[in-house]
């Protein structure tokens, strides 16, 4: 049987198979990982790139991880550029944003070249958030870090497996640097299994269809991604849009977006210098934020690959919070990424109401709780993002209790599993009934979750944004409500936090996680009366508040 | 039953949860599968917030009571439910899988306070953890219970009226049958009973013909479903959802369902070209009305069936067993539209449709085999449903499968599977235990208790304990992992001395599936006990052939387009005249009233003593 490289059906079948391979890699990682942040939260992604590192397909996980793996592969390809540097069976690893890692040290990227004969036809890669990679604090993230060295072990795009054999010294260094060495080892092996299985599938494809046809399919797939984005770009309103927004910490962020038929330009040069604390991001991180918005605005349904993102032009300033330079700490990069994402969204929303809803809670709300499990005596660490409310849009209320724009096919942890695995009780998990987000179409609800601790000397670290300035509204709607943690000590203390690092916890103290309601859209007085009545009946709003905001008389 | 769910034709349900958790049904798991889409719509809960109520009381994950159950608020809750017209009550408390005491107490109280209402609690359906999934399961069960109960009692009465003196058995999603009484209490267990019977049939057929490892594929009008059978055993799981796909998180139902993958690709699936000139097939279907364009009932969209007709795979003069006159003009017009959009000829478009449809099905078959660590080349493909035999041989070639079996009566094979089913119950229980000396007694006791419970249940239904067969599975993982790997535990009591044997079985199974093993400690997360008893299966008899040559069944010859393999003059056989022992070589087509078997060039065909068609492949390629 022969397959022609110009037969569109053959190319289509190869492209579908690339997607199937990325999905299979994802399934393997999910099933074998040891950190709940990987297997339950699915804080991970898989991807396939061409030989040069251009993203061809990615496995579902979180959208923010879609555009990260290509950047790591490109750094590896550039670093290992001598003949013989890269051999069949090799596996590489990086976690350092200054070496292609994009995010923060907790995310380990594992990448494997895929060979047919002596030719590299593709790379398979995997990124996942690991429970502990060392550093100054358990869970590796600390708001107190002032240099990246305090945030964990740095793996600057190095070889981990050589010709199929693990490099013992590298493996030992990785393992010994973690507070949870067995878990880290298990997770790294899960990642290796994932890239190997993906690699096996690609070899099968290339052998079946021929390497040339395989490579043609990849190239045409990337070009197709570009065509899709360009065609959609043509339908967007053109011009330059600007926004300045005050942040919770008093800084002002500025963005200028210029949309033309040719390009989607995001200018972030006019922004503050990099911070001393870990609220910085690499330029790659900001690029991912721009990619997220562009994909959502153009064609959210087709596959995302390097081509989809070609029309993006990103302008940043070295040494700024959006292009931090070594050794700036970057632990909480994801909140910065989300701020940029939300900033671009907010900047454009008034100009494209059919595409963009009012603001959502827009924070990962990363929560880190650890201690000793009183029943097993073993150390436990919770690392979890939270779910919250999304904004209303024309014709429909926002969703309640789903993950923010950074996350996607991500799952919260069931209370039953949480209580078994971790040394605490979940006293409640409810919708957040605080006022906020009212409108002709209202925002969805955030959540209120109480963790009651069962042992002394644990810790709490968390960092939420949109804690002072909640989800923004549109067209006369009301803004949402803030994200925060309320710490209710057994001794009567009652403290509200948006950022805290390494707070010591005690038995029967309660950590109350509160996430915001999404912003409303349109004048609340124009809301359909039956919908207001329904909200009252469902206990989502009091009759008094309904009268005050909606002008509703029962 | 599944229709009552998807068409939202159930009753109004009230839900009672543990204090602090009334919203868990609406919060669900927070995921956004369609993650670039900012207009994602989270599925609406089946119970609105005002009908979700709470009772104080807490049990720990170990099943110990932390706070006693306070039922003082229950009468007021039920008064509200009555006033709102609630017809079924669902109860789901935290950790009831470990200790159902509070649920039992609440259940009894509801029955006492409101005897007429239909009521179900989560532990009656599932004893596994994850409170949202359990609540969803309980609510959906309550939602269909009154309707299903009425239907089943009418069925029983109708059968009795007509003189049927036995109690009927009802097909279940776990490939077994169950008694009418038992099903009436928990009707949700029927949710995938249709596909389950086909897959069970494939397993039974495999045993009959000495092929215990089977990839089973059922291609119907709108969907294709597949499942993998290893050593004659179907795989039963409890992670099942309705309305779940790439664009929706769906609703979980935690009941034992045969492990299957379903895709929107069947005979009626519509072929379409997107804005970028790419060809797709399905998931939209032309349904029965208007159906494929060639039905001549006004359908204007090309379907897989139209492509099969156009390429000569289906006989245009014997369409639907000769019951429909194929409207080839309509088919040509519909295919022509696709061809125009693609910028190719009609033949090329029809080939493209078949290849894309086949590729979709190949990917589904990979999901149940490769994605679960099985090599499809080690399996025999059993194809059934109206379209199975039309595509099966191409799929087998693509996957490297060496043999395909088309069962006799392939289009109604599910009914045969149902006749071959055992009375079967699957018990899934969550129970954490480390796999280390001292723990065996607890694990053995858990199995023994569950077996005793199963025997008692069977005995109450008149089945002798000696007829009940058990299979014990453990769900294991490395410490700190979440997802488990199910391992069959060999017969005999579980003792500390046997733990290392069980652990080895886990390591082996795990490594096959995931390419590596770890030195980490192994823990048990729960058990899966299968209890079954045979209840009068059909006995299959082999037939002798007359010794006549296959040529006697030959109807003629016609040109058939095998896509990439080109056009070949194929021999056309009359399926009804084929006899045991006959054999021939493709290119060929077998025409039966219910199905068409497409045999590619070089493939060898033989008919076995039961009338099944065996097709042996020698490499080649189907796309």
Contacts between the chains, C-beta under 8 A, distances in Angstrom:
chain1	res1	chain2	res2	distance
A	1	B	564	6.0
A	1	B	565	7.4
A	1	B	620	7.4
A	1	B	621	4.1
A	1	B	623	8.0
A	3	B	564	7.8
A	8	B	277	7.9
A	8	B	278	7.8
A	8	B	279	7.7
A	8	B	342	7.6
A	8	B	352	7.9
A	9	B	279	6.9
A	9	B	351	7.6
A	9	B	352	4.7
A	9	B	355	5.1
A	9	B	356	6.6
A	10	B	623	8.0
A	12	B	278	6.3
A	12	B	279	6.8
A	12	B	356	6.8
A	12	B	359	7.8
A	13	B	355	6.8
A	13	B	356	7.5
A	13	B	359	4.7
A	13	B	623	6.8
A	16	B	359	5.9
A	16	B	360	7.8
A	16	B	363	6.5
A	17	B	359	7.9
A	17	B	363	7.5
A	20	B	363	5.0
A	20	B	366	6.4
A	24	B	366	7.7
A	24	B	370	6.8
A	24	B	371	5.2
A	27	B	371	5.6
A	28	B	514	6.2
A	30	B	483	7.1
A	31	B	483	4.5
A	31	B	513	7.9
A	31	B	514	7.1
A	32	B	481	7.1
A	32	B	483	7.7
A	32	B	514	5.0
A	33	B	481	7.2
A	33	B	482	7.7
A	34	B	478	6.9
A	34	B	480	4.2
A	34	B	481	5.3
A	35	B	480	7.6
A	36	B	482	6.4
A	39	B	481	7.0
A	39	B	482	4.2
A	39	B	483	6.1
A	40	B	482	5.9
A	60	B	33	7.1
A	60	B	35	7.3
A	62	B	35	7.0
A	63	B	35	4.4
A	63	B	36	5.7
A	182	B	479	7.8
A	182	B	480	7.0
A	182	B	520	5.8
A	183	B	480	5.3
A	185	B	518	7.6
A	186	B	478	6.5
A	186	B	480	6.7
A	186	B	481	7.2
A	186	B	518	6.0
A	186	B	520	6.4
A	189	B	516	5.3
A	189	B	518	6.8
A	190	B	514	7.7
A	192	B	516	7.3
A	193	B	514	5.1
A	193	B	515	4.6
A	193	B	516	5.6
A	196	B	515	5.9
A	197	B	515	6.6
A	201	B	370	7.8
A	224	B	276	6.6
A	224	B	278	7.9
A	227	B	276	6.4
A	228	B	276	6.4
A	231	B	275	7.5
A	231	B	276	7.8
A	292	B	36	7.4
A	295	B	36	4.8
A	296	B	36	5.0
A	296	B	37	7.1
A	296	B	38	5.0
A	300	B	34	7.3
A	300	B	36	3.7
A	300	B	37	4.2
A	300	B	38	7.2
A	301	B	34	8.0
A	301	B	36	7.7
A	301	B	37	7.0
A	304	B	36	6.9
A	355	B	38	7.4
A	356	B	38	6.7
A	357	B	38	6.4
A	357	B	39	7.6
A	375	B	62	7.6
A	387	B	27	7.0
A	387	B	30	3.6
A	393	B	39	7.0
A	396	B	41	7.5
A	399	B	40	6.9
A	399	B	41	7.1
A	399	B	42	4.4
A	400	B	26	6.6
A	400	B	27	7.3
A	400	B	42	7.3
A	401	B	23	7.8
A	401	B	26	7.1
A	401	B	27	4.3
A	401	B	28	7.4
A	401	B	30	5.7
A	401	B	42	8.0
A	402	B	30	5.0
A	402	B	31	7.2
A	402	B	32	5.4
A	402	B	40	7.6
A	402	B	42	5.9
A	403	B	30	5.2
A	403	B	31	6.8
A	403	B	32	6.1
A	405	B	38	7.5
A	407	B	32	7.4
A	407	B	35	7.7
A	408	B	31	7.3
A	408	B	32	5.0
A	408	B	33	7.1
A	408	B	35	2.7
A	408	B	36	8.0
A	409	B	31	5.4
A	409	B	32	7.0
A	409	B	33	5.1
A	409	B	35	6.2
A	410	B	30	6.9
A	410	B	31	5.7
A	410	B	32	7.7
A	411	B	29	4.5
A	411	B	30	6.8
A	411	B	31	5.4
A	412	B	27	7.6
A	412	B	29	5.6
A	412	B	30	4.6
A	414	B	129	6.9
A	414	B	130	4.5
A	414	B	131	5.5
A	414	B	132	6.3
A	414	B	133	7.7
A	415	B	21	7.2
A	415	B	24	7.8
A	415	B	94	6.4
A	415	B	131	5.8
A	416	B	61	6.3
A	416	B	94	6.3
A	416	B	95	5.9
A	416	B	97	7.6
A	416	B	129	4.4
A	416	B	130	6.2
A	416	B	131	5.2
A	417	B	129	6.2
A	417	B	130	6.8
A	417	B	482	7.7
A	419	B	60	7.0
A	419	B	61	4.9
A	419	B	95	7.7
A	420	B	61	4.1
A	420	B	129	7.5
A	420	B	432	6.6
A	425	B	58	7.9
A	425	B	66	8.0
A	426	B	20	7.9
A	427	B	20	5.7
A	428	B	19	7.6
A	428	B	20	3.1
A	428	B	21	7.0
A	429	B	20	6.6
A	429	B	21	5.9
A	429	B	23	6.9
A	429	B	24	5.8
A	429	B	27	6.5
A	430	B	20	6.6
A	430	B	21	7.7
A	430	B	22	7.2
A	430	B	23	4.8
A	431	B	23	4.7
A	431	B	26	6.9
A	431	B	27	7.0
A	431	B	49	7.8
A	447	B	23	7.9
A	447	B	27	6.3
A	450	B	20	7.5
A	537	B	50	5.0
A	538	B	48	6.2
A	538	B	49	3.9
A	538	B	50	5.1
A	539	B	49	6.2
A	539	B	50	6.7
A	540	B	49	6.9
